């Protein structure tokens, strides 16, 4: 039948649009990741990670990530009778994703099943999970970081460990004695202080006696209370002996709700599937962890692990943005050629691929350092490199996501593409666990107070010597680090430290075309945007290496 209706149907024919990037294995399709896992000591976990990567890449699980982010948490402060319940409601999609990660052991497996490479295996799971939905990473990461601290806590707190180590996800809002598994949250920052936690005003008074393991009553607030649906929290408060760390359960041993009063949930830029809240404590019950006045030292032990997760999480989300960009460019035609075959587009994609591979190599080298708990040199390397890596890798993330979004053009600016979600997710990694300036100052403190950290870095870099360009960069970095670096130059030092170490890792372990591309572009001056500095690199193999390979 002829007429306007028939003619209109012709506009509904869809062509020159890429298929959805679904039904792929997030592990085996990522060569930089699989090689890093083997290289850094978790080759024994390849089959397990392959199964997990295949599960995450299914259309059903990928849809769970979009749904959990769209259907955000809701706070129920009271029940219909007016009683306080302080319960956060999540969409079932969020719970399904959490159950996957807990079953994989990403929250605790290095502690429940310690073996060489355990932290590397766990790192791979976190790196992949965040590509589906990064908002689930917060309670997973805090539980992982809290367990080594709690293992040295008094018996009342250690009694929680079997539930924290459990691979059964139990989101029920009820006392711990009635649950099969538990997760942790954290509360440090307050309205007046932010990163300056020494200015905290929340008070803790002993119920009877003071000292480690004793019960205190805590009164005050937290401006950011992470994962308020957690079963217990590590909280900073001012005890008579100074700023101290407390273990605060959601429910008291008597089976009553603790006096943790959730005020509201934060309306955040990204990380929207994860609840972050404001809270007040009305003489809430908590047990002192460590000595009074040693709260920052206790929390800093945790922060090392959570900063590692910031690097891993940012690198993983960047990987997903890159994969989406290359997939689009490989299937979209413009001006009679696929986008990926246009030299300028190839230069942009290759530059992004170099960035992601360097971030991945560094993140998993750090994970191996966390596996070597008894190695003094690896401990020094962790102390120096973790905050520096958090600064630079996380700072590069939003830039990379913006470029990846632009590859998709207008389609990438639309929520349905998923690219805006990735873009919004990445800035939080720079803010969590110490913003850029805080972590850069931490690097300066390490160099000034623990100069042996520089010797550990020098030993790590020595294994890559031989390329004149890298050798010159190493000498310049070491000379700068040995000098009295002014505070105003701390960011520049951290960038130089990370980029030099990334170049060394790629020169030792990556294909020559990747190492050459990175060294030529990053050590040769660097550009202001992606695609400015790789014109002399061998572009096609760099892009092909980073592309998702379907089975």
Secondary structure by P-SEA (a helix, b strand, c coil): cccaaaaaacccccccccccccccccccccaaaaaaaaaaccccaaaaaaaaaaaaacaaaaaaaaaaaabbbbbbcccccccccbbbbbcaaaaaaaaaaaaaccccccccccccaaaaaaaaaaaaaaaaccccaaaaaaaaaaaaaaaacccccccccccccccccccccccccccccbbbbbbccccccccccccccbbbbbcccccccbbbbbbbccccccccccccccccccccccccccccccccccccccccccccccccccccccccccccccbbbbbbcccccaaaaaaaaaaaaaaaaaaaaaaaaaaaaaaaaaaaaaccccccccccccaaaaaaaaaaaaaaaaaaaaaaaaaaaaaacccaaaaaaaaccaaaaaaaaaaaaaaaaaaaaaaacccccccccaaaaaaaaccccccccccaaaaaaaaaaaaaaccaaaaaaaaaaccccccaaaaaaaaaaaaaaaccccccaaaaaaaaaaaaaaaaaaaacccaaaaaaaaacccccccccccccccccccaaaaaaaccccc
